[in-house]
Amino acid sequence: MRTILLTPPLPCVVPAEVFDAFAWCVSGELSWQRPAEWSKDEPLTADNPPRMIFVLREDASFLPRELARLHAPALGFADEWALAPYAIDDATDELYARRVPPERAMWLATDSLPGLFWGLHDWAHFHNHGPFTERAFTELQCDVTALAWLWQNRERVGITSEEWERLRVAAVGISEARFLAEQRSFVADPLEPLAVQGLLRSRVA
């Protein structure tokens, strides 16, 4: 089952110096494949979600890759290649260096709501390049963007406002732990519900 998710450009909510090329490529949409039966009940954690992969298109052979079926065996893949799960940062760098829009390189496959959140989070990474010296702030921008995109697409995805809110609360806890690990004050305001939803009304032209 294939769903086209809208992923419009959104404003930066963290200090500008966190990124060296924010919105270097204008984001438009993300193609998401899932089985007819998928999980919305798995808890969101900071761990890489199982069964979440970016399937590579033919002209993306420059990215680190592994067979898609090894990481998402239930999604019906045969010999398709996927971005290696360890290579999100590599892809962020390579797409930017080669000026290849992510939409030209890959699409998302996952069978869980946490997988969809982290897929959208990584989608934000691919469109906003940074040196990754400010990890907590870098990830905060991607968390906020993923939540805003999920809110905009909640009917297409098939989730309720309550399910979105449960995901948001979990994302707040994950973000707070990153700031604590860096011994910095947690910046929670961008993750508040009205702030996330308002980001869609102030999207980048």
One Martini backbone bead per residue (centre of mass of N, CA, C, O) as a GRO file, in nm:
protein
  205
    1MET     BB    1   0.094   0.037   0.025
    2ARG     BB    2   0.054   0.371  -0.103
    3THR     BB    3   0.171   0.693   0.030
    4ILE     BB    4   0.136   1.043   0.004
    5LEU     BB    5   0.336   1.277   0.167
    6LEU     BB    6   0.340   1.583   0.305
    7THR     BB    7   0.662   1.797   0.292
    8PRO     BB    8   0.693   2.089   0.377
    9PRO     BB    9   0.847   2.362   0.430
   10LEU     BB   10   1.008   2.470   0.734
   11PRO     BB   11   1.097   2.636   0.987
   12CYS     BB   12   1.334   2.745   1.199
   13VAL     BB   13   1.369   2.660   1.571
   14VAL     BB   14   1.671   2.704   1.577
   15PRO     BB   15   1.967   2.794   1.568
   16ALA     BB   16   2.117   2.885   1.275
   17GLU     BB   17   2.412   2.750   1.336
   18VAL     BB   18   2.333   2.446   1.325
   19PHE     BB   19   2.324   2.514   1.020
   20ASP     BB   20   2.473   2.535   0.683
   21ALA     BB   21   2.194   2.412   0.512
   22PHE     BB   22   1.904   2.518   0.525
   23ALA     BB   23   1.701   2.418   0.293
   24TRP     BB   24   1.865   2.329   0.026
   25CYS     BB   25   1.601   2.156  -0.018
   26VAL     BB   26   1.289   2.127  -0.136
   27SER     BB   27   1.022   2.004   0.015
   28GLY     BB   28   0.722   1.792  -0.069
   29GLU     BB   29   0.745   1.458  -0.070
   30LEU     BB   30   0.650   1.122   0.054
   31SER     BB   31   0.694   0.789  -0.008
   32TRP     BB   32   0.477   0.534   0.142
   33GLN     BB   33   0.523   0.199   0.251
   34ARG     BB   34   0.268  -0.048   0.340
   35PRO     BB   35   0.087  -0.257   0.490
   36ALA     BB   36  -0.235  -0.316   0.567
   37GLU     BB   37  -0.097  -0.411   0.828
   38TRP     BB   38  -0.037  -0.193   1.107
   39SER     BB   39   0.143  -0.019   1.366
   40LYS     BB   40   0.022   0.213   1.642
   41ASP     BB   41   0.133   0.083   1.942
   42GLU     BB   42   0.414   0.131   1.940
   43PRO     BB   43   0.666   0.258   2.103
   44LEU     BB   44   0.849   0.543   2.139
   45THR     BB   45   1.198   0.551   2.080
   46ALA     BB   46   1.551   0.601   2.046
   47ASP     BB   47   1.549   0.370   1.872
   48ASN     BB   48   1.586   0.200   1.605
   49PRO     BB   49   1.356   0.099   1.397
   50PRO     BB   50   1.213  -0.162   1.291
   51ARG     BB   51   1.120  -0.185   0.964
   52MET     BB   52   1.299   0.072   0.854
   53ILE     BB   53   1.321   0.206   0.518
   54PHE     BB   54   1.518   0.318   0.238
   55VAL     BB   55   1.441   0.304  -0.085
   56LEU     BB   56   1.618   0.278  -0.373
   57ARG     BB   57   1.692   0.422  -0.648
   58GLU     BB   58   1.875   0.385  -0.935
   59ASP     BB   59   2.043   0.678  -0.881
   60ALA     BB   60   2.158   0.568  -0.564
   61SER     BB   61   2.448   0.406  -0.564
   62PHE     BB   62   2.622   0.614  -0.375
   63LEU     BB   63   2.489   0.474  -0.143
   64PRO     BB   64   2.466   0.304   0.124
   65ARG     BB   65   2.391  -0.056   0.098
   66GLU     BB   66   2.110  -0.284   0.132
   67LEU     BB   67   1.895  -0.522   0.153
   68ALA     BB   68   1.566  -0.481   0.215
   69ARG     BB   69   1.480  -0.773   0.318
   70LEU     BB   70   1.666  -0.772   0.579
   71HIS     BB   71   1.479  -0.528   0.727
   72ALA     BB   72   1.187  -0.602   0.553
   73PRO     BB   73   1.047  -0.905   0.514
   74ALA     BB   74   0.719  -0.822   0.511
   75LEU     BB   75   0.726  -0.620   0.232
   76GLY     BB   76   0.814  -0.783  -0.045
   77PHE     BB   77   1.107  -0.803  -0.108
   78ALA     BB   78   1.386  -0.875  -0.312
   79ASP     BB   79   1.636  -0.683  -0.485
   80GLU     BB   80   1.620  -0.437  -0.328
   81TRP     BB   81   1.753  -0.138  -0.230
   82ALA     BB   82   1.890   0.007   0.073
   83LEU     BB   83   1.957   0.204   0.310
   84ALA     BB   84   2.170   0.190   0.539
   85PRO     BB   85   2.097   0.222   0.871
   86TYR     BB   86   2.389   0.370   0.938
   87ALA     BB   87   2.351   0.610   0.681
   88ILE     BB   88   2.217   0.888   0.743
   89ASP     BB   89   2.461   1.080   0.753
   90ASP     BB   90   2.578   1.003   0.479
   91ALA     BB   91   2.332   1.090   0.315
   92THR     BB   92   2.325   1.383   0.399
   93ASP     BB   93   2.603   1.447   0.275
   94GLU     BB   94   2.572   1.333  -0.019
   95LEU     BB   95   2.324   1.487  -0.115
   96TYR     BB   96   2.449   1.765  -0.073
   97ALA     BB   97   2.715   1.736  -0.239
   98ARG     BB   98   2.535   1.642  -0.509
   99ARG     BB   99   2.251   1.768  -0.530
  100VAL     BB  100   2.032   1.543  -0.431
  101PRO     BB  101   1.724   1.486  -0.411
  102PRO     BB  102   1.561   1.270  -0.212
  103GLU     BB  103   1.324   1.197  -0.409
  104ARG     BB  104   1.535   1.075  -0.623
  105ALA     BB  105   1.658   0.838  -0.418
  106MET     BB  106   1.391   0.783  -0.225
  107TRP     BB  107   1.186   0.569  -0.009
  108LEU     BB  108   0.943   0.463   0.224
  109ALA     BB  109   0.948   0.179   0.464
  110THR     BB  110   0.678   0.081   0.691
  111ASP     BB  111   0.485  -0.080   0.989
  112SER     BB  112   0.504   0.187   1.181
  113LEU     BB  113   0.478   0.470   1.363
  114PRO     BB  114   0.773   0.498   1.456
  115GLY     BB  115   0.886   0.459   1.170
  116LEU     BB  116   0.750   0.713   1.056
  117PHE     BB  117   0.875   0.921   1.237
  118TRP     BB  118   1.178   0.852   1.170
  119GLY     BB  119   1.148   0.895   0.868
  120LEU     BB  120   1.074   1.198   0.889
  121HIS     BB  121   1.319   1.282   1.047
  122ASP     BB  122   1.522   1.199   0.821
  123TRP     BB  123   1.398   1.373   0.599
  124ALA     BB  124   1.489   1.633   0.736
  125HIS     BB  125   1.787   1.586   0.725
  126PHE     BB  126   1.818   1.570   0.407
  127HIS     BB  127   1.719   1.896   0.385
  128ASN     BB  128   1.925   1.962   0.645
  129HIS     BB  129   2.233   2.076   0.670
  130GLY     BB  130   2.493   1.968   0.906
  131PRO     BB  131   2.772   1.927   1.126
  132PHE     BB  132   2.677   1.795   1.408
  133THR     BB  133   2.758   1.978   1.683
  134GLU     BB  134   2.430   2.007   1.755
  135ARG     BB  135   2.247   1.759   1.840
  136ALA     BB  136   1.996   1.848   2.000
  137PHE     BB  137   1.908   2.067   1.792
  138THR     BB  138   1.900   1.900   1.538
  139GLU     BB  139   1.687   1.693   1.646
  140LEU     BB  140   1.467   1.893   1.716
  141GLN     BB  141   1.401   1.987   1.432
  142CYS     BB  142   1.322   1.696   1.333
  143ASP     BB  143   1.099   1.643   1.534
  144VAL     BB  144   0.915   1.880   1.467
  145THR     BB  145   0.881   1.816   1.168
  146ALA     BB  146   0.759   1.534   1.198
  147LEU     BB  147   0.511   1.625   1.362
  148ALA     BB  148   0.396   1.823   1.155
  149TRP     BB  149   0.362   1.620   0.923
  150LEU     BB  150   0.175   1.429   1.079
  151TRP     BB  151  -0.048   1.629   1.129
  152GLN     BB  152  -0.110   1.692   0.829
  153ASN     BB  153  -0.129   1.351   0.766
  154ARG     BB  154  -0.335   1.198   0.955
  155GLU     BB  155  -0.548   1.101   0.747
  156ARG     BB  156  -0.358   0.944   0.558
  157VAL     BB  157  -0.244   0.762   0.787
  158GLY     BB  158  -0.462   0.700   1.033
  159ILE     BB  159  -0.474   0.912   1.278
  160THR     BB  160  -0.519   1.047   1.576
  161SER     BB  161  -0.484   1.297   1.797
  162GLU     BB  162  -0.410   1.105   2.031
  163GLU     BB  163  -0.181   0.954   1.886
  164TRP     BB  164  -0.011   1.202   1.831
  165GLU     BB  165   0.023   1.290   2.129
  166ARG     BB  166   0.172   1.039   2.225
  167LEU     BB  167   0.413   1.085   2.039
  168ARG     BB  168   0.495   1.365   2.138
  169VAL     BB  169   0.559   1.293   2.430
  170ALA     BB  170   0.788   1.097   2.359
  171ALA     BB  171   0.963   1.309   2.206
  172VAL     BB  172   1.017   1.488   2.447
  173GLY     BB  173   1.179   1.281   2.614
  174ILE     BB  174   1.403   1.237   2.404
  175SER     BB  175   1.498   1.531   2.386
  176GLU     BB  176   1.566   1.578   2.683
  177ALA     BB  177   1.794   1.363   2.698
  178ARG     BB  178   1.988   1.507   2.507
  179PHE     BB  179   2.030   1.765   2.674
  180LEU     BB  180   2.131   1.623   2.929
  181ALA     BB  181   2.381   1.488   2.792
  182GLU     BB  182   2.489   1.802   2.731
  183GLN     BB  183   2.429   1.991   2.969
  184ARG     BB  184   2.142   2.125   2.896
  185SER     BB  185   1.885   2.315   2.842
  186PHE     BB  186   1.567   2.255   2.781
  187VAL     BB  187   1.388   2.294   2.468
  188ALA     BB  188   1.030   2.281   2.460
  189ASP     BB  189   0.849   2.480   2.295
  190PRO     BB  190   0.853   2.350   1.993
  191LEU     BB  191   0.679   2.084   2.120
  192GLU     BB  192   0.431   2.215   2.138
  193PRO     BB  193   0.137   2.177   1.994
  194LEU     BB  194   0.090   2.472   1.882
  195ALA     BB  195   0.374   2.500   1.760
  196VAL     BB  196   0.364   2.268   1.560
  197GLN     BB  197   0.100   2.350   1.411
  198GLY     BB  198   0.196   2.648   1.344
  199LEU     BB  199   0.423   2.577   1.142
  200LEU     BB  200   0.228   2.531   0.896
  201ARG     BB  201   0.143   2.846   0.882
  202SER     BB  202   0.481   2.922   0.859
  203ARG     BB  203   0.582   2.832   0.606
  204VAL     BB  204   0.796   2.799   0.359
  205ALA     BB  205   0.799   2.935   0.030
   0.00000   0.00000   0.00000
